[in-house]
Amino acid sequence: MGRSVKARCECGLERSLAVGGSKQSFRTHYTFPCLCTQCRDVVSANLKEQPLACPTCGALDPIPYDSPELQGSQGESWVASCWMPDPPFERDMEIYGGEYKCPKCEKMTLRFAPGPCFD
């Protein structure tokens, strides 16, 4: 089962993003919010696809939002989490209610909030 998250920044950027996979596709399709430096957007990239690529522009350098370089403050509330057993990730990947780097304004003012689950 997957879930969605909402990304919102004070600069006006708003996105609804998938985290995880469905019952039918989780073995080959497992998405997580990433920052694409090429198209300067927040995207749901498929972590099971290697090399990791932006689904919008195809750039091979999207950065998962659990990366310390994108995190301004962790915040107290948990928004989304997933365990990735496959290389190159092999870790718990988590998003909190704190502040993250916005790809549009490049400030640490992007926030994530939980959205509905999906099958």
Biopython code that builds the backbone (N, CA, C, O; Angstrom):
import numpy as np
from Bio.PDB.StructureBuilder import StructureBuilder

atoms = [
    (1, "MET", "N", (0.835, -1.171, 0.000)),
    (1, "MET", "CA", (0.000, 0.000, 0.000)),
    (1, "MET", "C", (0.881, 1.234, 0.000)),
    (1, "MET", "O", (1.905, 1.279, 0.681)),
    (2, "GLY", "N", (0.483, 2.220, -0.755)),
    (2, "GLY", "CA", (1.219, 3.471, -0.812)),
    (2, "GLY", "C", (0.430, 4.594, -0.169)),
    (2, "GLY", "O", (-0.706, 4.413, 0.269)),
    (3, "ARG", "N", (1.046, 5.731, -0.124)),
    (3, "ARG", "CA", (0.365, 6.910, 0.396)),
    (3, "ARG", "C", (0.781, 8.109, -0.425)),
    (3, "ARG", "O", (1.688, 8.025, -1.252)),
    (4, "SER", "N", (0.131, 9.197, -0.200)),
    (4, "SER", "CA", (0.521, 10.413, -0.892)),
    (4, "SER", "C", (0.948, 11.443, 0.147)),
    (4, "SER", "O", (0.567, 11.374, 1.315)),
    (5, "VAL", "N", (1.749, 12.399, -0.315)),
    (5, "VAL", "CA", (2.142, 13.531, 0.519)),
    (5, "VAL", "C", (1.911, 14.793, -0.287)),
    (5, "VAL", "O", (1.910, 14.778, -1.518)),
    (6, "LYS", "N", (1.719, 15.874, 0.428)),
    (6, "LYS", "CA", (1.571, 17.177, -0.229)),
    (6, "LYS", "C", (2.801, 18.003, 0.100)),
    (6, "LYS", "O", (3.192, 18.130, 1.261)),
    (7, "ALA", "N", (3.403, 18.561, -0.937)),
    (7, "ALA", "CA", (4.557, 19.440, -0.774)),
    (7, "ALA", "C", (4.069, 20.857, -1.042)),
    (7, "ALA", "O", (3.382, 21.115, -2.031)),
    (8, "ARG", "N", (4.432, 21.767, -0.150)),
    (8, "ARG", "CA", (3.965, 23.149, -0.288)),
    (8, "ARG", "C", (5.043, 24.096, 0.208)),
    (8, "ARG", "O", (5.649, 23.873, 1.256)),
    (9, "CYS", "N", (5.280, 25.170, -0.566)),
    (9, "CYS", "CA", (6.261, 26.188, -0.192)),
    (9, "CYS", "C", (5.590, 27.560, -0.225)),
    (9, "CYS", "O", (4.617, 27.770, -0.948)),
    (10, "GLU", "N", (6.120, 28.478, 0.560)),
    (10, "GLU", "CA", (5.574, 29.841, 0.600)),
    (10, "GLU", "C", (5.750, 30.581, -0.724)),
    (10, "GLU", "O", (5.101, 31.603, -0.949)),
    (11, "CYS", "N", (6.628, 30.074, -1.610)),
    (11, "CYS", "CA", (6.830, 30.718, -2.918)),
    (11, "CYS", "C", (5.704, 30.382, -3.900)),
    (11, "CYS", "O", (5.636, 30.952, -4.989)),
    (12, "GLY", "N", (4.810, 29.445, -3.507)),
    (12, "GLY", "CA", (3.687, 29.090, -4.370)),
    (12, "GLY", "C", (3.740, 27.675, -4.924)),
    (12, "GLY", "O", (2.750, 27.202, -5.482)),
    (13, "LEU", "N", (4.857, 26.993, -4.786)),
    (13, "LEU", "CA", (4.958, 25.623, -5.273)),
    (13, "LEU", "C", (4.037, 24.716, -4.457)),
    (13, "LEU", "O", (4.065, 24.739, -3.226)),
    (14, "GLU", "N", (3.225, 23.923, -5.145)),
    (14, "GLU", "CA", (2.349, 22.935, -4.507)),
    (14, "GLU", "C", (2.322, 21.689, -5.363)),
    (14, "GLU", "O", (2.102, 21.763, -6.572)),
    (15, "ARG", "N", (2.549, 20.529, -4.733)),
    (15, "ARG", "CA", (2.530, 19.255, -5.447)),
    (15, "ARG", "C", (1.901, 18.192, -4.560)),
    (15, "ARG", "O", (2.035, 18.226, -3.337)),
    (16, "SER", "N", (1.216, 17.249, -5.192)),
    (16, "SER", "CA", (0.744, 16.051, -4.525)),
    (16, "SER", "C", (1.582, 14.910, -5.102)),
    (16, "SER", "O", (1.644, 14.734, -6.319)),
    (17, "LEU", "N", (2.226, 14.136, -4.224)),
    (17, "LEU", "CA", (3.201, 13.140, -4.664)),
    (17, "LEU", "C", (2.915, 11.774, -4.064)),
    (17, "LEU", "O", (2.446, 11.670, -2.931)),
    (18, "ALA", "N", (3.197, 10.733, -4.823)),
    (18, "ALA", "CA", (3.033, 9.361, -4.345)),
    (18, "ALA", "C", (4.281, 8.909, -3.596)),
    (18, "ALA", "O", (5.403, 9.268, -3.954)),
    (19, "VAL", "N", (4.063, 8.114, -2.548)),
    (19, "VAL", "CA", (5.147, 7.473, -1.812)),
    (19, "VAL", "C", (4.795, 5.990, -1.725)),
    (19, "VAL", "O", (3.728, 5.632, -1.224)),
    (20, "GLY", "N", (5.675, 5.138, -2.205)),
    (20, "GLY", "CA", (5.423, 3.703, -2.143)),
    (20, "GLY", "C", (4.913, 3.151, -3.459)),
    (20, "GLY", "O", (5.143, 3.724, -4.524)),
    (21, "GLY", "N", (4.219, 2.032, -3.365)),
    (21, "GLY", "CA", (3.701, 1.373, -4.555)),
    (21, "GLY", "C", (2.370, 0.718, -4.262)),
    (21, "GLY", "O", (1.938, 0.655, -3.111)),
    (22, "SER", "N", (1.735, 0.241, -5.281)),
    (22, "SER", "CA", (0.443, -0.427, -5.122)),
    (22, "SER", "C", (0.662, -1.917, -4.874)),
    (22, "SER", "O", (1.786, -2.409, -4.976)),
    (23, "LYS", "N", (-0.410, -2.632, -4.548)),
    (23, "LYS", "CA", (-0.313, -4.078, -4.340)),
    (23, "LYS", "C", (0.201, -4.787, -5.581)),
    (23, "LYS", "O", (0.915, -5.785, -5.481)),
    (24, "GLN", "N", (-0.159, -4.278, -6.742)),
    (24, "GLN", "CA", (0.222, -4.918, -7.992)),
    (24, "GLN", "C", (1.639, -4.561, -8.445)),
    (24, "GLN", "O", (2.273, -5.354, -9.141)),
    (25, "SER", "N", (2.143, -3.396, -8.069)),
    (25, "SER", "CA", (3.394, -2.933, -8.674)),
    (25, "SER", "C", (4.562, -2.715, -7.716)),
    (25, "SER", "O", (5.637, -2.311, -8.160)),
    (26, "PHE", "N", (4.389, -2.967, -6.416)),
    (26, "PHE", "CA", (5.419, -2.574, -5.452)),
    (26, "PHE", "C", (6.778, -3.234, -5.683)),
    (26, "PHE", "O", (7.790, -2.718, -5.208)),
    (27, "ARG", "N", (6.829, -4.359, -6.399)),
    (27, "ARG", "CA", (8.119, -5.016, -6.649)),
    (27, "ARG", "C", (8.949, -4.279, -7.707)),
    (27, "ARG", "O", (10.176, -4.380, -7.712)),
    (28, "THR", "N", (8.294, -3.550, -8.587)),
    (28, "THR", "CA", (9.003, -2.853, -9.668)),
    (28, "THR", "C", (8.803, -1.338, -9.654)),
    (28, "THR", "O", (9.512, -0.612, -10.351)),
    (29, "HIS", "N", (7.853, -0.865, -8.872)),
    (29, "HIS", "CA", (7.537, 0.558, -8.871)),
    (29, "HIS", "C", (7.313, 1.022, -7.429)),
    (29, "HIS", "O", (6.303, 0.683, -6.813)),
    (30, "TYR", "N", (8.257, 1.794, -6.900)),
    (30, "TYR", "CA", (8.167, 2.294, -5.535)),
    (30, "TYR", "C", (8.677, 3.734, -5.537)),
    (30, "TYR", "O", (9.879, 3.976, -5.639)),
    (31, "THR", "N", (7.764, 4.672, -5.425)),
    (31, "THR", "CA", (8.131, 6.079, -5.579)),
    (31, "THR", "C", (8.413, 6.764, -4.245)),
    (31, "THR", "O", (7.938, 6.349, -3.188)),
    (32, "PHE", "N", (9.208, 7.831, -4.341)),
    (32, "PHE", "CA", (9.559, 8.637, -3.176)),
    (32, "PHE", "C", (9.822, 10.061, -3.672)),
    (32, "PHE", "O", (10.391, 10.235, -4.750)),
    (33, "PRO", "N", (9.418, 11.086, -2.905)),
    (33, "PRO", "CA", (9.667, 12.469, -3.333)),
    (33, "PRO", "C", (11.153, 12.769, -3.483)),
    (33, "PRO", "O", (11.964, 12.446, -2.615)),
    (34, "CYS", "N", (11.483, 13.393, -4.599)),
    (34, "CYS", "CA", (12.860, 13.772, -4.907)),
    (34, "CYS", "C", (12.886, 15.190, -5.462)),
    (34, "CYS", "O", (11.892, 15.688, -5.990)),
    (35, "LEU", "N", (14.034, 15.823, -5.330)),
    (35, "LEU", "CA", (14.262, 17.127, -5.938)),
    (35, "LEU", "C", (15.003, 16.892, -7.244)),
    (35, "LEU", "O", (16.070, 16.279, -7.260)),
    (36, "CYS", "N", (14.435, 17.381, -8.336)),
    (36, "CYS", "CA", (15.115, 17.303, -9.626)),
    (36, "CYS", "C", (15.784, 18.649, -9.873)),
    (36, "CYS", "O", (15.111, 19.674, -9.979)),
    (37, "THR", "N", (17.108, 18.641, -9.963)),
    (37, "THR", "CA", (17.855, 19.877, -10.191)),
    (37, "THR", "C", (17.734, 20.360, -11.634)),
    (37, "THR", "O", (17.932, 21.541, -11.916)),
    (38, "GLN", "N", (17.412, 19.449, -12.539)),
    (38, "GLN", "CA", (17.303, 19.804, -13.958)),
    (38, "GLN", "C", (16.021, 20.588, -14.243)),
    (38, "GLN", "O", (16.075, 21.671, -14.826)),
    (39, "CYS", "N", (14.863, 20.045, -13.833)),
    (39, "CYS", "CA", (13.602, 20.746, -14.116)),
    (39, "CYS", "C", (13.141, 21.590, -12.929)),
    (39, "CYS", "O", (12.077, 22.208, -12.976)),
    (40, "ARG", "N", (13.951, 21.613, -11.861)),
    (40, "ARG", "CA", (13.686, 22.424, -10.672)),
    (40, "ARG", "C", (12.271, 22.205, -10.146)),
    (40, "ARG", "O", (11.463, 23.128, -10.048)),
    (41, "ASP", "N", (12.007, 20.935, -9.809)),
    (41, "ASP", "CA", (10.685, 20.570, -9.329)),
    (41, "ASP", "C", (10.795, 19.443, -8.304)),
    (41, "ASP", "O", (11.832, 18.790, -8.189)),
    (42, "VAL", "N", (9.711, 19.228, -7.563)),
    (42, "VAL", "CA", (9.579, 18.101, -6.659)),
    (42, "VAL", "C", (8.851, 17.018, -7.444)),
    (42, "VAL", "O", (7.771, 17.265, -7.982)),
    (43, "VAL", "N", (9.423, 15.832, -7.515)),
    (43, "VAL", "CA", (8.852, 14.743, -8.318)),
    (43, "VAL", "C", (8.806, 13.455, -7.502)),
    (43, "VAL", "O", (9.524, 13.312, -6.512)),
    (44, "SER", "N", (7.957, 12.519, -7.924)),
    (44, "SER", "CA", (7.928, 11.175, -7.340)),
    (44, "SER", "C", (8.735, 10.271, -8.255)),
    (44, "SER", "O", (8.247, 9.846, -9.303)),
    (45, "ALA", "N", (9.964, 9.977, -7.865)),
    (45, "ALA", "CA", (10.832, 9.136, -8.694)),
    (45, "ALA", "C", (10.726, 7.684, -8.234)),
    (45, "ALA", "O", (10.554, 7.408, -7.046)),
    (46, "ASN", "N", (10.829, 6.777, -9.174)),
    (46, "ASN", "CA", (10.737, 5.351, -8.902)),
    (46, "ASN", "C", (12.086, 4.830, -8.390)),
    (46, "ASN", "O", (13.036, 4.696, -9.161)),
    (47, "LEU", "N", (12.164, 4.539, -7.084)),
    (47, "LEU", "CA", (13.410, 4.082, -6.474)),
    (47, "LEU", "C", (13.837, 2.704, -6.954)),
    (47, "LEU", "O", (15.006, 2.340, -6.825)),
    (48, "LYS", "N", (12.914, 1.940, -7.503)),
    (48, "LYS", "CA", (13.242, 0.593, -8.001)),
    (48, "LYS", "C", (13.901, 0.646, -9.374)),
    (48, "LYS", "O", (14.465, -0.350, -9.828)),
    (49, "GLU", "N", (13.839, 1.774, -10.026)),
    (49, "GLU", "CA", (14.421, 1.930, -11.362)),
    (49, "GLU", "C", (15.838, 2.486, -11.221)),
    (49, "GLU", "O", (16.043, 3.568, -10.671)),
    (50, "GLN", "N", (16.795, 1.736, -11.720)),
    (50, "GLN", "CA", (18.186, 2.189, -11.653)),
    (50, "GLN", "C", (18.763, 2.281, -13.057)),
    (50, "GLN", "O", (18.639, 1.331, -13.830)),
    (51, "PRO", "N", (19.387, 3.391, -13.407)),
    (51, "PRO", "CA", (19.667, 4.515, -12.534)),
    (51, "PRO", "C", (18.392, 5.308, -12.233)),
    (51, "PRO", "O", (17.463, 5.350, -13.040)),
    (52, "LEU", "N", (18.371, 5.929, -11.065)),
    (52, "LEU", "CA", (17.246, 6.760, -10.648)),
    (52, "LEU", "C", (17.114, 7.927, -11.615)),
    (52, "LEU", "O", (18.095, 8.612, -11.906)),
    (53, "ALA", "N", (15.905, 8.153, -12.113)),
    (53, "ALA", "CA", (15.690, 9.214, -13.106)),
    (53, "ALA", "C", (14.457, 10.026, -12.756)),
    (53, "ALA", "O", (13.514, 9.519, -12.148)),
    (54, "CYS", "N", (14.475, 11.293, -13.146)),
    (54, "CYS", "CA", (13.316, 12.164, -12.985)),
    (54, "CYS", "C", (12.233, 11.700, -13.959)),
    (54, "CYS", "O", (12.512, 11.546, -15.148)),
    (55, "PRO", "N", (10.999, 11.471, -13.483)),
    (55, "PRO", "CA", (9.936, 11.039, -14.383)),
    (55, "PRO", "C", (9.459, 12.136, -15.335)),
    (55, "PRO", "O", (8.772, 11.845, -16.314)),
    (56, "THR", "N", (9.812, 13.379, -15.062)),
    (56, "THR", "CA", (9.389, 14.502, -15.905)),
    (56, "THR", "C", (10.370, 14.780, -17.033)),
    (56, "THR", "O", (9.980, 14.834, -18.200)),
    (57, "CYS", "N", (11.652, 14.957, -16.687)),
    (57, "CYS", "CA", (12.633, 15.353, -17.706)),
    (57, "CYS", "C", (13.655, 14.264, -18.036)),
    (57, "CYS", "O", (14.404, 14.398, -19.004)),
    (58, "GLY", "N", (13.697, 13.178, -17.240)),
    (58, "GLY", "CA", (14.638, 12.094, -17.496)),
    (58, "GLY", "C", (16.025, 12.292, -16.917)),
    (58, "GLY", "O", (16.890, 11.434, -17.088)),
    (59, "ALA", "N", (16.258, 13.413, -16.231)),
    (59, "ALA", "CA", (17.577, 13.663, -15.636)),
    (59, "ALA", "C", (17.943, 12.541, -14.663)),
    (59, "ALA", "O", (17.086, 12.023, -13.948)),
    (60, "LEU", "N", (19.216, 12.175, -14.646)),
    (60, "LEU", "CA", (19.673, 11.056, -13.825)),
    (60, "LEU", "C", (20.215, 11.481, -12.464)),
    (60, "LEU", "O", (20.977, 10.738, -11.846)),
    (61, "ASP", "N", (19.832, 12.657, -11.993)),
    (61, "ASP", "CA", (20.369, 13.118, -10.714)),
    (61, "ASP", "C", (19.324, 13.585, -9.702)),
    (61, "ASP", "O", (19.634, 14.470, -8.904)),
    (62, "PRO", "N", (18.098, 13.040, -9.690)),
    (62, "PRO", "CA", (17.169, 13.503, -8.653)),
    (62, "PRO", "C", (17.672, 13.087, -7.271)),
    (62, "PRO", "O", (18.252, 12.014, -7.104)),
    (63, "ILE", "N", (17.440, 13.950, -6.291)),
    (63, "ILE", "CA", (17.932, 13.713, -4.935)),
    (63, "ILE", "C", (16.735, 13.383, -4.039)),
    (63, "ILE", "O", (15.837, 14.212, -3.893)),
    (64, "PRO", "N", (16.703, 12.195, -3.440)),
    (64, "PRO", "CA", (15.597, 11.860, -2.533)),
    (64, "PRO", "C", (15.534, 12.854, -1.371)),
    (64, "PRO", "O", (16.563, 13.292, -0.857)),
    (65, "TYR", "N", (14.320, 13.196, -0.972)),
    (65, "TYR", "CA", (14.132, 14.194, 0.081)),
    (65, "TYR", "C", (14.502, 13.710, 1.478)),
    (65, "TYR", "O", (14.305, 14.452, 2.440)),
    (66, "ASP", "N", (15.029, 12.494, 1.631)),
    (66, "ASP", "CA", (15.546, 12.099, 2.932)),
    (66, "ASP", "C", (17.026, 12.463, 3.074)),
    (66, "ASP", "O", (17.631, 12.221, 4.118)),
    (67, "SER", "N", (17.606, 13.046, 2.019)),
    (67, "SER", "CA", (19.021, 13.431, 2.032)),
    (67, "SER", "C", (19.250, 14.626, 2.957)),
    (67, "SER", "O", (18.514, 15.610, 2.886)),
    (68, "PRO", "N", (20.265, 14.550, 3.827)),
    (68, "PRO", "CA", (20.553, 15.648, 4.760)),
    (68, "PRO", "C", (20.763, 16.995, 4.071)),
    (68, "PRO", "O", (20.431, 18.034, 4.643)),
    (69, "GLU", "N", (21.309, 16.997, 2.850)),
    (69, "GLU", "CA", (21.560, 18.261, 2.157)),
    (69, "GLU", "C", (20.279, 19.016, 1.794)),
    (69, "GLU", "O", (20.330, 20.213, 1.513)),
    (70, "LEU", "N", (19.139, 18.334, 1.798)),
    (70, "LEU", "CA", (17.857, 18.968, 1.460)),
    (70, "LEU", "C", (17.040, 19.328, 2.690)),
    (70, "LEU", "O", (15.992, 19.965, 2.577)),
    (71, "GLN", "N", (17.515, 18.924, 3.867)),
    (71, "GLN", "CA", (16.760, 19.098, 5.089)),
    (71, "GLN", "C", (17.247, 20.292, 5.886)),
    (71, "GLN", "O", (18.405, 20.345, 6.300)),
    (72, "GLY", "N", (16.338, 21.270, 6.104)),
    (72, "GLY", "CA", (16.673, 22.425, 6.917)),
    (72, "GLY", "C", (16.446, 22.128, 8.388)),
    (72, "GLY", "O", (17.337, 22.320, 9.215)),
    (73, "SER", "N", (15.250, 21.659, 8.708)),
    (73, "SER", "CA", (14.923, 21.228, 10.066)),
    (73, "SER", "C", (14.014, 20.018, 9.962)),
    (73, "SER", "O", (13.131, 19.962, 9.106)),
    (74, "GLN", "N", (14.236, 19.055, 10.838)),
    (74, "GLN", "CA", (13.479, 17.810, 10.757)),
    (74, "GLN", "C", (12.026, 17.997, 11.162)),
    (74, "GLN", "O", (11.140, 17.387, 10.564)),
    (75, "GLY", "N", (11.768, 18.810, 12.142)),
    (75, "GLY", "CA", (10.402, 18.959, 12.629)),
    (75, "GLY", "C", (10.027, 17.772, 13.499)),
    (75, "GLY", "O", (10.751, 16.779, 13.558)),
    (76, "GLU", "N", (8.905, 17.880, 14.163)),
    (76, "GLU", "CA", (8.509, 16.837, 15.090)),
    (76, "GLU", "C", (7.579, 15.801, 14.493)),
    (76, "GLU", "O", (7.609, 14.643, 14.911)),
    (77, "SER", "N", (6.767, 16.173, 13.545)),
    (77, "SER", "CA", (5.786, 15.225, 13.030)),
    (77, "SER", "C", (6.337, 14.445, 11.846)),
    (77, "SER", "O", (7.044, 14.991, 10.999)),
    (78, "TRP", "N", (6.003, 13.164, 11.801)),
    (78, "TRP", "CA", (6.414, 12.276, 10.729)),
    (78, "TRP", "C", (5.364, 12.334, 9.629)),
    (78, "TRP", "O", (4.169, 12.311, 9.923)),
    (79, "VAL", "N", (5.776, 12.408, 8.386)),
    (79, "VAL", "CA", (4.851, 12.499, 7.263)),
    (79, "VAL", "C", (4.796, 11.204, 6.478)),
    (79, "VAL", "O", (3.705, 10.707, 6.200)),
    (80, "ALA", "N", (5.930, 10.644, 6.115)),
    (80, "ALA", "CA", (5.960, 9.413, 5.320)),
    (80, "ALA", "C", (7.259, 8.665, 5.576)),
    (80, "ALA", "O", (8.289, 9.267, 5.881)),
    (81, "SER", "N", (7.198, 7.361, 5.448)),
    (81, "SER", "CA", (8.375, 6.528, 5.647)),
    (81, "SER", "C", (8.277, 5.293, 4.777)),
    (81, "SER", "O", (7.182, 4.803, 4.498)),
    (82, "CYS", "N", (9.416, 4.796, 4.352)),
    (82, "CYS", "CA", (9.437, 3.522, 3.639)),
    (82, "CYS", "C", (10.791, 2.870, 3.865)),
    (82, "CYS", "O", (11.793, 3.558, 4.062)),
    (83, "TRP", "N", (10.820, 1.561, 3.836)),
    (83, "TRP", "CA", (12.059, 0.806, 3.941)),
    (83, "TRP", "C", (12.427, 0.369, 2.543)),
    (83, "TRP", "O", (11.635, -0.287, 1.865)),
    (84, "MET", "N", (13.615, 0.725, 2.106)),
    (84, "MET", "CA", (14.085, 0.323, 0.783)),
    (84, "MET", "C", (15.183, -0.715, 0.955)),
    (84, "MET", "O", (16.311, -0.372, 1.308)),
    (85, "PRO", "N", (14.858, -1.997, 0.706)),
    (85, "PRO", "CA", (15.860, -3.045, 0.878)),
    (85, "PRO", "C", (16.821, -3.175, -0.295)),
    (85, "PRO", "O", (17.803, -3.914, -0.214)),
    (86, "ASP", "N", (16.551, -2.473, -1.367)),
    (86, "ASP", "CA", (17.339, -2.635, -2.586)),
    (86, "ASP", "C", (18.433, -1.575, -2.723)),
    (86, "ASP", "O", (18.228, -0.419, -2.352)),
    (87, "PRO", "N", (19.600, -1.969, -3.257)),
    (87, "PRO", "CA", (20.658, -0.988, -3.541)),
    (87, "PRO", "C", (20.156, 0.006, -4.579)),
    (87, "PRO", "O", (19.324, -0.375, -5.402)),
    (88, "PRO", "N", (20.595, 1.216, -4.591)),
    (88, "PRO", "CA", (21.649, 1.778, -3.747)),
    (88, "PRO", "C", (21.121, 2.375, -2.443)),
    (88, "PRO", "O", (21.891, 2.981, -1.699)),
    (89, "PHE", "N", (19.839, 2.221, -2.148)),
    (89, "PHE", "CA", (19.259, 2.896, -0.986)),
    (89, "PHE", "C", (19.432, 2.098, 0.307)),
    (89, "PHE", "O", (20.064, 2.598, 1.238)),
    (90, "GLU", "N", (18.910, 0.909, 0.401)),
    (90, "GLU", "CA", (19.069, 0.023, 1.549)),
    (90, "GLU", "C", (19.005, 0.760, 2.893)),
    (90, "GLU", "O", (19.937, 0.694, 3.695)),
    (91, "ARG", "N", (17.908, 1.449, 3.118)),
    (91, "ARG", "CA", (17.746, 2.204, 4.359)),
    (91, "ARG", "C", (16.286, 2.594, 4.554)),
    (91, "ARG", "O", (15.469, 2.478, 3.641)),
    (92, "ASP", "N", (15.975, 3.058, 5.757)),
    (92, "ASP", "CA", (14.681, 3.684, 5.994)),
    (92, "ASP", "C", (14.729, 5.061, 5.352)),
    (92, "ASP", "O", (15.676, 5.819, 5.559)),
    (93, "MET", "N", (13.721, 5.373, 4.586)),
    (93, "MET", "CA", (13.645, 6.692, 3.957)),
    (93, "MET", "C", (12.448, 7.400, 4.572)),
    (93, "MET", "O", (11.323, 6.908, 4.490)),
    (94, "GLU", "N", (12.687, 8.556, 5.190)),
    (94, "GLU", "CA", (11.627, 9.237, 5.928)),
    (94, "GLU", "C", (11.541, 10.714, 5.564)),
    (94, "GLU", "O", (12.534, 11.366, 5.241)),
    (95, "ILE", "N", (10.317, 11.206, 5.632)),
    (95, "ILE", "CA", (10.051, 12.631, 5.456)),
    (95, "ILE", "C", (9.314, 13.104, 6.705)),
    (95, "ILE", "O", (8.379, 12.450, 7.166)),
    (96, "TYR", "N", (9.734, 14.228, 7.241)),
    (96, "TYR", "CA", (9.137, 14.798, 8.445)),
    (96, "TYR", "C", (8.397, 16.094, 8.121)),
    (96, "TYR", "O", (8.402, 16.563, 6.982)),
    (97, "GLY", "N", (7.773, 16.651, 9.128)),
    (97, "GLY", "CA", (7.017, 17.881, 8.958)),
    (97, "GLY", "C", (7.864, 19.137, 9.046)),
    (97, "GLY", "O", (7.324, 20.229, 9.224)),
    (98, "GLY", "N", (9.161, 19.012, 8.927)),
    (98, "GLY", "CA", (10.062, 20.166, 9.015)),
    (98, "GLY", "C", (10.206, 20.904, 7.701)),
    (98, "GLY", "O", (9.334, 20.833, 6.835)),
    (99, "GLU", "N", (11.299, 21.604, 7.562)),
    (99, "GLU", "CA", (11.546, 22.420, 6.372)),
    (99, "GLU", "C", (12.610, 21.772, 5.489)),
    (99, "GLU", "O", (13.609, 21.238, 5.971)),
    (100, "TYR", "N", (12.364, 21.836, 4.187)),
    (100, "TYR", "CA", (13.249, 21.243, 3.194)),
    (100, "TYR", "C", (13.545, 22.264, 2.097)),
    (100, "TYR", "O", (12.876, 23.292, 1.995)),
    (101, "LYS", "N", (14.543, 21.972, 1.292)),
    (101, "LYS", "CA", (14.925, 22.878, 0.206)),
    (101, "LYS", "C", (13.882, 22.838, -0.905)),
    (101, "LYS", "O", (13.523, 21.773, -1.406)),
    (102, "CYS", "N", (13.413, 24.006, -1.273)),
    (102, "CYS", "CA", (12.449, 24.138, -2.362)),
    (102, "CYS", "C", (13.223, 24.259, -3.678)),
    (102, "CYS", "O", (14.155, 25.057, -3.772)),
    (103, "PRO", "N", (12.847, 23.478, -4.693)),
    (103, "PRO", "CA", (13.569, 23.545, -5.960)),
    (103, "PRO", "C", (13.286, 24.824, -6.748)),
    (103, "PRO", "O", (14.070, 25.194, -7.622)),
    (104, "LYS", "N", (12.189, 25.496, -6.452)),
    (104, "LYS", "CA", (11.842, 26.729, -7.188)),
    (104, "LYS", "C", (12.560, 27.953, -6.620)),
    (104, "LYS", "O", (13.270, 28.647, -7.348)),
    (105, "CYS", "N", (12.380, 28.222, -5.318)),
    (105, "CYS", "CA", (12.981, 29.424, -4.718)),
    (105, "CYS", "C", (14.329, 29.143, -4.059)),
    (105, "CYS", "O", (15.042, 30.073, -3.682)),
    (106, "GLU", "N", (14.684, 27.858, -3.918)),
    (106, "GLU", "CA", (15.943, 27.398, -3.334)),
    (106, "GLU", "C", (16.119, 27.778, -1.864)),
    (106, "GLU", "O", (17.242, 27.795, -1.361)),
    (107, "LYS", "N", (15.018, 28.081, -1.171)),
    (107, "LYS", "CA", (15.056, 28.360, 0.265)),
    (107, "LYS", "C", (14.625, 27.104, 1.015)),
    (107, "LYS", "O", (14.003, 26.214, 0.435)),
    (108, "MET", "N", (14.952, 27.033, 2.282)),
    (108, "MET", "CA", (14.539, 25.909, 3.128)),
    (108, "MET", "C", (13.143, 26.175, 3.682)),
    (108, "MET", "O", (12.950, 26.252, 4.895)),
    (109, "THR", "N", (12.179, 26.313, 2.783)),
    (109, "THR", "CA", (10.812, 26.647, 3.182)),
    (109, "THR", "C", (9.769, 25.678, 2.629)),
    (109, "THR", "O", (8.572, 25.942, 2.732)),
    (110, "LEU", "N", (10.199, 24.575, 2.053)),
    (110, "LEU", "CA", (9.274, 23.559, 1.547)),
    (110, "LEU", "C", (8.862, 22.661, 2.708)),
    (110, "LEU", "O", (9.706, 22.215, 3.485)),
    (111, "ARG", "N", (7.567, 22.399, 2.821)),
    (111, "ARG", "CA", (7.048, 21.524, 3.878)),
    (111, "ARG", "C", (6.221, 20.411, 3.263)),
    (111, "ARG", "O", (5.565, 20.599, 2.239)),
    (112, "PHE", "N", (6.261, 19.250, 3.899)),
    (112, "PHE", "CA", (5.462, 18.108, 3.472)),
    (112, "PHE", "C", (4.370, 17.846, 4.499)),
    (112, "PHE", "O", (4.567, 18.041, 5.698)),
    (113, "ALA", "N", (3.212, 17.398, 4.007)),
    (113, "ALA", "CA", (2.093, 17.007, 4.870)),
    (113, "ALA", "C", (1.537, 15.690, 4.358)),
    (113, "ALA", "O", (1.583, 15.432, 3.155)),
    (114, "PRO", "N", (1.004, 14.840, 5.256)),
    (114, "PRO", "CA", (0.487, 13.558, 4.810)),
    (114, "PRO", "C", (-0.767, 13.720, 3.960)),
    (114, "PRO", "O", (-1.563, 14.639, 4.160)),
    (115, "GLY", "N", (-0.922, 12.809, 3.013)),
    (115, "GLY", "CA", (-2.106, 12.760, 2.165)),
    (115, "GLY", "C", (-2.753, 11.397, 2.306)),
    (115, "GLY", "O", (-2.366, 10.624, 3.182)),
    (116, "PRO", "N", (-3.726, 11.083, 1.467)),
    (116, "PRO", "CA", (-4.426, 9.799, 1.571)),
    (116, "PRO", "C", (-3.577, 8.617, 1.107)),
    (116, "PRO", "O", (-2.600, 8.784, 0.377)),
    (117, "CYS", "N", (-3.967, 7.426, 1.544)),
    (117, "CYS", "CA", (-3.324, 6.181, 1.120)),
    (117, "CYS", "C", (-3.968, 5.674, -0.167)),
    (117, "CYS", "O", (-5.074, 6.080, -0.522)),
    (118, "PHE", "N", (-3.260, 4.779, -0.861)),
    (118, "PHE", "CA", (-3.820, 4.150, -2.069)),
    (118, "PHE", "C", (-3.371, 2.702, -2.114)),
    (118, "PHE", "O", (-2.409, 2.314, -1.450)),
    (119, "ASP", "N", (-4.085, 1.900, -2.911)),
    (119, "ASP", "CA", (-3.721, 0.490, -3.077)),
    (119, "ASP", "C", (-3.025, 0.302, -4.357)),
    (119, "ASP", "O", (-2.634, -0.817, -4.688)),
]
sb = StructureBuilder()
sb.init_structure("model")
sb.init_model(0)
sb.init_chain("A")
sb.init_seg("    ")
for serial, (resi, resn, name, xyz) in enumerate(atoms, 1):
    if name == "N":
        sb.init_residue(resn, " ", resi, " ")
    sb.init_atom(name, np.array(xyz, "f"), 0.0, 1.0, " ", f" {name:<3s}", serial, name[0])
structure = sb.get_structure()
